Amino acid sequence: MNNSDRLVELLIEAFWETLHIVSVAGLWTLLGGLLLGTVLYVTSKTGPKPIAVVNAPLGLIVNIGRSAPFVLLMVAVVPLTRLITGTSIGTEAAIVPLTVASIPFFARLVEGALLEVQPGLIEAARSMGASTPGLVWRVVLPEATPGLIRGFTVTLVAVVSYSAMAGIVGGGGLGDLAYRYGYQRFETEYMIWPLVILVVLVQLFQILGDRCARTLDRR
């Protein structure tokens, strides 16, 4: 097998590993961030049901999660990673710190998108007797959908970036390939092509997210 064939084979394998990591971490981030962000919105001072004793601790946890450098966070959650996956290296192990890092990031974007819903719509729903769950589910979330999609797109781009960083510490994927072959062995093509693929992947996510948001925007 010549060097070009070897490069293509490794790129394909690393690409699917990265796609797997980003897809699974992105799904858990979507679910966890949407739930956490909605709770932050509902319990905030301007939310439908302000509860300071719930909002303040959750807000603190989210702020800590957002401010922690990802490399340090990967080390900090190693016990949790081992508990869930049985190992601290590899593609499956990389999903855990990626999810832990991304959920707080997306939760704040969710909270911001929900807070942008026009107060008039909320008051109209309340005047018709809507409960807090019904208000959130039938009014706030549908109205905020374009903003939520844009927020998730930004988060997914961040997950792609984090996945490359995870590769440097044995997380697999394109970042791992670029580090092991491109950096450690000084083979430039192994550094350039993973970078190109990651840039293209980010652009595809951004274009798809923007298009979905525009399609669902009712304004």
N, C-alpha and C positions, 0 to 999 in steps of 0.2 A: 504494500500500500504506500503510494507516494504521499508527500507532505500535504498536497492540496486535498486529496481524498480524506486524509486523516483530519484535516482542519474542518472540512464539511461535516464529517461524521460527528466530531466533538461539538460543533456548533449546533447541529440538530438536536443532539442529546441534551445539551445545556439549555437550549431554547425551550424544550418541552418541560424541563425541570423548572425553569423560571416561570413558565406559564402555569404550571401546577401550583407552585408556591403562591403566585400572585392571585390565582383564581380562588384557592381555598382561603387564604388570608383575607382576600377581598370580600368573600361571602360572609365570613364571621365578623369582619369589620362592619359590613352593611347592617347585619342583624344587631350586633351589640351596640354600635354607634347610634343607630336609629332609636333603639330602646332607651339608651342612656341620655341621648340628646333630648328626646321627648320628655323624659322625666325631669330633666333640668329646666326645660321650657315650662312645663305645667307647674312646677313648684317654685319658679322664680317670682320676684316681686311683682312683675307685670303679667304673670301667667294666669291661667284660669283658676288655679287653686294654689296660692302661695303657701309653701310650708318651709320655713327657714331651716328647721332642724334636719330636713332632708336635703335641701338644696345646697346648704353651706358645706357639709362633708363631701357630697358628690362633686361639687365644684372644686374643692381642694384636691381631691383624688385626680380629677381630670387635668387640673393645672400641673400637678406633679408629673403625670404621665406625658403631657405635652412638652414639658420643659426638660425631661431627662434625655440626654444624648443617646442615640440608638445603640451605639457600640457598648456603652455602659449598661444600658437596659438589657441587652442580650446576655451579659454576664450575670446581672442581678436575677434574672428569671430562669437561670440554668436549673435550679431545683424543680421549678414548676415544669420546665420543658422535659426533664427526665421523668417526672411523675406522669406526664401525659403521654409521651412518645417512647419512653424507655431509653432514650439517648439524648445527647446534647449536640450532636453533629448530624449533618445530612439535610436533605430537603424537607422531610417531615418535621424535624426539629426546628428548622428555620421558621416554620409557620407560626409557632407559638409566640416568640418575641415580636414578630411582625404584627400579629394580631393585637398583642398587648400594647404595642406602640401606636397602632393606627386607630384603635377604637376611641381613645380620648380625643385625638385629632379630629376625627369625623364627628364625634359627639358635639363639639363646639360649633362646627359648621351646621349641624342639624339644628341646634338651638338657635343660631343666628337666622337660619332660613325660616324657622317657625315664628320667630319674633317679628319678621317682616310682613306677616299676614296682616291685612288691613283690619284695624280694630272694629270698624263698622260691620264687617262680616261676622265677627265673633259676637258682637252685641245683638245682631239680628238673630243669630242662632240661639243665643241665650233667651231672647224675648219669646222664642217659640218653644221654650222649655227643654232645650237640649241639655243633657247631662254632660259632665266633664269628659268622660270617655267618648260619648257620641260627638261632642264638639270637636275633639281632637281628631277622631277617626274620619268623620264625615265632612268637616269643614277645613280645619287647619292643615292637615297632611295633604289633602288634594290640592289646596291652594298653593302650598309650598313646594309641590312636586318639582317644578323646574329648578328652583334653588337647591333642593335636595340632590337632584341629579348633578348639578354643577359642583356641589360640594363633594359628592362621592367621586366625581371625575378627578378633582384635585387630590383627593385622598388616594385614589388608585394610582395616580402618577407618583405620589410619595411612596406607596408600597413598592412600586417597581424600583425606585431609587434605593429603598431600604433593602430589597432583595439582593441588589448588587453588593451592598455593604455586608450583608450576611454571608455572601459567598466568600469573602475574604477570610472568615473564621470557620470555614468548612460547611457553609450552608448549601453548597451546590449551586447549580445554575450558571448563568453567563458571568456573573461576578467572580465565581470560583474559577472558571475557565480563564478569564482575563488575568487573574492574579497568579495562578499556578504556572500557566504557559507564557503569558505576555510579560508579566513582571518578574517572576522568579527565573525564567529561562531566557528572558530577553528576546522573545520571538514576537516581533512587532505586530504581525498580522493577527496573532491571537489576542492582542490588546485592542486593535482597531475594529475588527468585525463584531465582537460582542458589544462594543460601544455603539456601533452603527445600528445593530439590531435593537438595542435598548431604546435608542432615540426614535426609531421607526415605531416601536411598540407604544411608546409614550404618545407620539403623534396620533396614532390610530385611536387610542383610548380618548384623547382629547377631542378629536374630530367627532367620534361617535357620541361622546357625552354632550358636546355642544349641540349636535343635531337633534338628539333626543330632547334636550331641554327646550330648544326652540319650537319643536313640534308640539310639546305639551304646554307651552306658555300660552295662557288665555288672554294675556294683556295685548 
